[in-house]
Amino acid sequence: MEFPLMHTGGLASGADRVQSVACAAARAGLTLTDGDIRSICAACERALRESNRIELEPGLPEALVEAFGNSPWLDPAVETLGALAELFYILKNETHDRISDESLLQRMRETFDGPCRGSVERLADLLGGGLYGGGE
């Protein structure tokens, strides 16, 4: 038996979640279809499940869109946001949650737009491996 809310932690309906991400995208100046948003949400849920984490509030899709939505390097947006979600949870595990979600997303964005020039692989190399004292 599958318990999808266990992973997302959310009580919000799928339509509410899509609307919330759509609002975040609009604020960031990012144009996404309902299908794009559903793909981003599914990628976040998959990354959460694969990282063996549980969230009490399903806010990562909105937070990612808000943090990266106006990045000049966000192309293709859906695939890149999915990869960023996976990296986010990897880094949360590596840091043993010693850094807030907001701080981690801010650092990810600064590094993604700066030295990484939009490369998620480079971002993983630069931020992984103990940058926050979490892994060695």
C-alpha positions as CSV (number, residue, x, y, z in Angstrom):
1,M,0.0,0.0,0.0
2,E,1.3,3.4,-1.0
3,F,1.1,6.5,1.3
4,P,2.0,9.4,-1.0
5,L,1.2,12.0,1.6
6,M,3.8,10.4,3.9
7,H,6.4,11.6,1.5
8,T,5.1,15.1,0.7
9,G,3.6,15.6,4.1
10,G,1.0,17.8,2.5
11,L,-2.7,17.9,3.0
12,A,-3.2,20.3,0.1
13,S,-4.9,18.9,-3.0
14,G,-3.0,18.5,-6.2
15,A,-5.0,21.5,-7.7
16,D,-4.0,23.7,-4.7
17,R,-0.4,22.7,-5.1
18,V,-0.4,23.4,-8.8
19,Q,-2.0,26.8,-8.1
20,S,0.6,27.6,-5.5
21,V,3.5,26.7,-7.8
22,A,1.8,28.7,-10.6
23,C,1.7,31.8,-8.4
24,A,5.4,31.3,-7.4
25,A,6.3,31.0,-11.1
26,A,4.3,34.2,-12.0
27,R,6.1,36.1,-9.2
28,A,9.5,34.9,-10.6
29,G,8.5,35.7,-14.2
30,L,8.6,32.0,-15.2
31,T,5.9,30.7,-17.6
32,L,4.9,27.1,-16.8
33,T,2.0,25.0,-18.0
34,D,0.0,22.9,-15.6
35,G,1.8,19.9,-17.1
36,D,5.2,21.5,-16.3
37,I,4.1,22.2,-12.8
38,R,2.9,18.7,-12.2
39,S,6.2,17.4,-13.6
40,I,8.1,19.6,-11.2
41,C,6.0,18.4,-8.2
42,A,6.4,14.8,-9.3
43,A,10.2,15.3,-9.5
44,C,10.3,16.8,-6.0
45,E,8.2,13.9,-4.6
46,R,10.5,11.4,-6.3
47,A,13.6,13.1,-5.0
48,L,12.2,13.2,-1.6
49,R,11.3,9.5,-1.7
50,E,14.7,8.6,-3.1
51,S,16.5,10.5,-0.3
52,N,14.5,8.7,2.4
53,R,13.2,12.0,3.8
54,I,9.9,13.1,5.1
55,E,8.5,16.6,4.8
56,L,5.8,18.0,7.0
57,E,4.9,20.7,4.5
58,P,5.1,20.2,0.7
59,G,6.8,23.5,-0.1
60,L,9.9,22.5,-2.2
61,P,8.3,22.9,-5.6
62,E,7.2,26.5,-4.8
63,A,10.5,27.3,-3.0
64,L,12.6,26.0,-6.0
65,V,10.5,28.0,-8.5
66,E,10.8,31.1,-6.3
67,A,14.6,30.7,-5.8
68,F,15.5,29.7,-9.4
69,G,12.6,31.0,-11.5
70,N,14.3,34.1,-12.8
71,S,17.8,32.5,-13.3
72,P,19.2,33.1,-16.7
73,W,20.5,29.5,-16.7
74,L,17.1,27.8,-16.1
75,D,16.7,26.0,-19.4
76,P,15.1,23.6,-19.7
77,A,13.2,24.7,-16.7
78,V,11.3,21.5,-15.8
79,E,14.3,19.2,-16.1
80,T,16.7,21.6,-14.3
81,L,14.3,22.2,-11.4
82,G,13.9,18.4,-11.0
83,A,17.7,18.0,-10.9
84,L,17.9,20.8,-8.4
85,A,15.3,19.1,-6.2
86,E,17.3,15.9,-6.2
87,L,20.5,17.9,-5.3
88,F,18.6,19.8,-2.6
89,Y,17.7,16.6,-0.7
90,I,21.1,15.2,-1.1
91,L,22.6,18.3,0.4
92,K,20.0,18.3,3.2
93,N,21.1,14.7,4.1
94,E,24.8,15.6,3.8
95,T,24.4,18.6,6.1
96,H,22.3,16.6,8.6
97,D,19.8,19.5,8.4
98,R,22.2,21.9,10.0
99,I,21.4,24.5,7.4
100,S,17.9,25.9,6.8
101,D,16.1,25.2,3.6
102,E,16.1,28.9,2.8
103,S,19.8,29.3,3.4
104,L,20.6,26.2,1.3
105,L,18.4,27.4,-1.6
106,Q,20.0,30.8,-1.5
107,R,23.5,29.3,-1.6
108,M,22.5,26.9,-4.3
109,R,21.1,29.8,-6.4
110,E,24.2,32.0,-5.9
111,T,26.5,29.2,-6.9
112,F,24.3,28.0,-9.8
113,D,24.2,31.5,-11.3
114,G,27.8,32.3,-10.4
115,P,30.6,29.9,-10.9
116,C,28.4,27.0,-12.1
117,R,26.8,29.0,-14.9
118,G,23.8,26.8,-14.8
119,S,25.4,23.4,-14.5
120,V,23.7,21.3,-11.9
121,E,26.6,18.8,-12.0
122,R,29.1,21.5,-11.2
123,L,26.8,22.8,-8.4
124,A,26.8,19.3,-6.9
125,D,30.6,19.2,-7.1
126,L,31.0,22.6,-5.5
127,L,28.4,22.3,-2.7
128,G,28.8,18.6,-2.0
129,G,31.6,17.0,-0.1
130,G,31.4,18.8,3.1
131,L,31.0,22.5,2.2
132,Y,28.6,22.8,5.1
133,G,30.5,20.4,7.3
134,G,28.1,17.6,6.5
135,G,30.1,15.2,4.4
136,E,33.6,14.0,3.9
